[in-house]
Amino acid sequence: MTGPMMPGAATFAMPAPGGRRYAAGEVVVEREADGQPLQAVRRNDGRVQVRHGFGSAGLDDDLAEALAGALTGVSTDHGVFARAFAGVVGTSDPDPDRAWLSFYRNTLARADDPARAGYGQVHRRAIALLEGHSTVLDLGCGFGFLALLLARGGTPCVAADVDPGVLRMAAAVSEALGVPVQALLVEPGGPPLRARSVDAVAMLHVLEHLDAEAGAALLRQAMCVARRRVVVAVPYEATPTALFGHRRTLDRAGLLALGAPTGWHYRVEDYCGGWLILDRPAGSGSGECG
């Protein structure tokens, strides 16, 4: 999924009801014969109709790009995208719980495959940058893929988000897979954890969902919570993708401008978008999260 659920983003209706049809708000999703192309149209009654032939066996987070393509010219509403996404996954198997578990398994497997492009590349780079850190907070975790990948590799991880729906889903999958991840509901504007309570904080494709002021505040909170490192990833876009809930764009210069005033060691990398890596200087004061 491109980008986690953050303030202002619609909550995913999860899990979707079983069967071949799902309806929520202005979205109707119908499962057709296997292999049928993904299509979206605006109906005469104003609702968005999505038809697909996906089965759960091969469905993973690449669905985001395919669905965005199908919705082009139909809707730019992130709420429509979120409900359509939930509907496609939930109707990909007669059992919605099995559908979502397969979706998670497939996405996690994709992250393991270096030959696969897409968002799995972002996860692999993040894992490399977080290697050697004893505990990690995945802040703005969305579906919680990074937290699950890290925990599976033996790194204790907290998956934190403002959306209780995605946290319930991540917690359920964590239990089903036997991969322990702590799910933490974050109050908007409040510190996620106490000062210096984890080794590192990751924020993957989060800042583009926030305006500049809110994004800067969240970065300060991440720096307070982290003992050693903060890893930030953003997509490089010409314009914000409203369908994904993006509110602004950031480029290399913007990431450098975020890092420069922090007083931390920082660098920016270009890889599947942009990365800001912040390392706490030795001997810096402990401070409190504010």
N, C-alpha and C positions, 0 to 999 in steps of 0.2 A: 504494500500500500504506500503510495507516495504521500508521506506526511502523516503524523499521528493526529488523533482528535485533540484539539486544543480549544481554549475559550472561544465561543462564537460558532464552533462547528457543531453540526447536527449529530445527535447521538445515534449510533447504529442500532437498528431494531434487531437484536440478536438474542437467541437464535431465531431464524425465520421458521414459520410453520412448515411442517412436512408436506409432501405432495408436490404437484407440478405447478402450483400457482401460489403466488404471494402478493399481497396487497397491503400497502401502508401509505397513508397520506395520499399524495397525488401520484404515487408510483404503483404500477401493476407489472409483475414479472411472471412470465410463463415459460416453463421448460418444454421444449419441443423434442423432436427426434434427435438422437445422437448425431453430432457433427453439424447441426444446423448453425449457420453464422449468427453471431451476436448482432441484433438489430434493435434500434430504439426509434420510436415515432411519437409525435404528439397527437393524441386522439382528439376527436371532435368535442369530447366532454372536458378537454383541458388536461387530462391525466397523461402521464408519460408511460407508454407501453414498451416493455423490454421483453424480447424473445431471445432464447438461446438454446443451444444443444449441448451444453457442457455437462459432463459427468464428473463426479467428485474425484475419480482416480487421477486425473491430470490437472486439476484446477489448483492454481497457486496465486500468489500475489501479483503475478503478471496480469491478472484480470483487470487491475486498475487502469493500465494503459489502454487495453482493448475496450473497456467500458467507456473511458473518456473519449475514445475515437468514435464510438457508436453514438454518444450523446452530443457530439459536435453538431451545432445547428439546431439541436432540440432543446437543450437546457444548459445553463451555466450555474445552476443552483447546487451548492454543495450538499444540501439536504436531499435533493433528488439523487445525486450520485451515491450518497451513503446508503439510502434505502434500496436503490437499485443493486448496489454491491451486495448488501445483505441478502437481498432476494435471490440473486444469481447463485451465491454460495449455498444458501439454505435450500434451494430447490434442485441442487445438483445431485441429491441423493434423497430417496424416500424418507430416510431418517435424518432430521436436521442436525442432531448431535454428531452423527457419523460424518455428515457433510462438513461440518466445521472442523472436526478433528482431522479429517483428510486434508482439508485446506491448510491447516497448520503444519501437518507432517510434510506435505509437498513443498511448502514454502521454506521450511527449515532444511529440507534436503537440497533445495535449490541453492541455498547459501553455502552448502558444502561443496558444490560443484564449481571449480574455478573456470570451467568452460562456459558457464551460464552468465549472460549479461543481466542487466537490470538491477533492481534494488538489492539483490543478493551481493552484488559487488560492494555496495555501501556497507552492508553488514560485515563482510569479510575485512574491509579496511578498518572499520571501527574495532573489531576484535583484535586486529594486529596492533592498533594504537593503545589498546587497553591491556595488552599482555603484561603480566607481571604485577598487576594491581590486585590487591587481596579482596577488595569489595568494590562494587560498582552500583551507582544509582542511574537507572535508565529513566531520565526525566522527560516527560512528554512521550511515554512509551508507546502509545497507540495500541496495536495488537500485542505488543510485548515480545516480538520476535527476537530482538537483540538480547533481552534479559534471559529468554529461554536458551538461546545459543550459548551465552556466557555461562549460565548455570549448568548446562549440560557438560560444559568443559571443565567444571569444577570451581568456577568463580562465584561466590555468593553474590546475588544480585537482587536489588529492589526495583520493581517496575512501578513507576509513579505516573499518574495522569489525573486530570480533572474530570474525566469521564468515567462514571461508575460502570457503565455498560461494557466498555472494552476491558476494564480491570476484572470484572466478573468472568469474562470470556478467557482472559489470560490465566486467571487463577484456576478455572476449570480445566483448561488444557494442561497447565502445570501439574495438576493432580493426576490427570489421565495418563500423561507421559512419564510420570514419576520423576519429574525434573523440578526440584523445589525452587520456587520463586516467590518472594514476598511481594504482594500487591499493596500499594499505598495510594489512597485517594488524597489528592492534594487540593487544598482550598486555594482558589485564585488569589494571588497576591501574598500568600503566606509562605514561609520557609518550609520546604518539603521535609527536612530533617534538621537535627541540631548541628551546630558548627563542627566542622571537621569530623563528621561521623562516618564517612566512607572514604576509601582511597581515591576514587575517581568518579566523575559524573559525565555521562554521555547525553547529548541532546542532538538527536538525528532528525533533521528535517522538521524542526520545531519553530525556529525564529521567523520563518517566512509566514507563519500563521498568526504572528503578533505584530502590532505596530512597533515603531522604534522604541518608544518609552517602555512599553510592557516587555519587549524583548531584552532591553538593557537591564531591567529590574530582574528578570529571570536569570540572566547571565550572572548578575551579582550574587543571587541566591545560590547558584550552582558553585560559584567560586568559594562562597562561605562554607558550604557543605563539604567540599572536596579537600582532602588533606594534601593531595599531590597533583592531580591533573583534571582538566576539563576538556572534553572533546566535543566540538560543535561541527555539524555537517549541514549544508544547505544546498538546494539545487540552484544551478545557474539558469535563470529564465530571463527572456527579454521583457515579458510582462507577467504579473502574478496570475497563476492559473486558478481562477475563481472556483472552478469545478472541484478542485482539490482543497478548497478552503484557504488558499494562499492570499495574503493581504498585501504583501510587498515583495520586492526582489532584493537580493543581496549579491554583490559581486566580490571579486578579490579585494578591490579597494575598500569596500564596505567592511569586509572581515578584518582587514588590517586596521581600519579605524576603530573597530570594536576592541581589538587586542592592545593597541598602543597605550591607552590610558589606564590599563588595569594594574600596572606595576609588576605583572607576572612576566616570565619568559614566554614568548609566543612566536608562533610561525603559522603561515598559511600554505596549504597545499591545494593543488587543483587535481581532482580525481573524481570523476562522476559527479561533478559539482565542485563545491569548495569546502575546505576544512580549516577550522581555526583550532589550533592545539595550544592550550595554556598550561604552563607548569608553574606551580607555586615556588617562589624563591626560598631558599633555605633561610631559616631564621625570621621569616615574616610573622607578624603578630597573629594571635589566634582570632580575636574579634568575636562578634556575635552576628548571627543572621538577622538582617533587618529588612 
